[in-house]
Amino acid sequence: GQVVRVDGDGNTFVEIDEIRALMPRKNRIKGESFKVGNVVKAILKTIDTNKKGIGLELTRTSPKFFFFFMSLEVPEIADGIIEIKKCARIPGERAKLALSSNSPRVDPIGTAVGVKGVRINAVSKELKNENIDVIEYSDAPELFVSRAMSRAAVKSVVINGEKAIVSVFEGQKSKAIGKSGINIRLASMLTGYQIELLEENGV
């Protein structure tokens, strides 16, 4: 829809055909702003029926918005050949996406990323240059947690109830944690485990 008004609080009013919808400031991706006349892509979050009529709330921060763009850029996801199993996202900063393939002939990671990263970069650009880590999903929790910690070299993973004890090689701890703790937070969100990090010698 097209932006028709932005109020003093940063709430954005969007016109879709003859319908007007509201995108509150909290539903914008961090760092983005809109002006009257901009064309905005968003998804419908809620429909509120009251005495004044119908209120439509839009969002660009929902995981479903992320799924929508992945489906647009990766036809294999839209066709069900590749399945989005899990997603963790801190809008405007970074996301982790776990995929699986329903065909032995289709590599979920390579297909989603595209030649020279063209597909994943197109999604990232729409999401205010959000960094996106794409990993292959696994039913084995130890392997899944190890992959979720990607960008850090993991030595071992031990599952203990709702906790995952992750040992990384020497010098990998900062990568495992990530800037402001974002990597370990997203890995925890993606896998559902509380991650405890240990650094070991790479022997």
Disulfide bonds with the S-S distance in Angstrom:
none
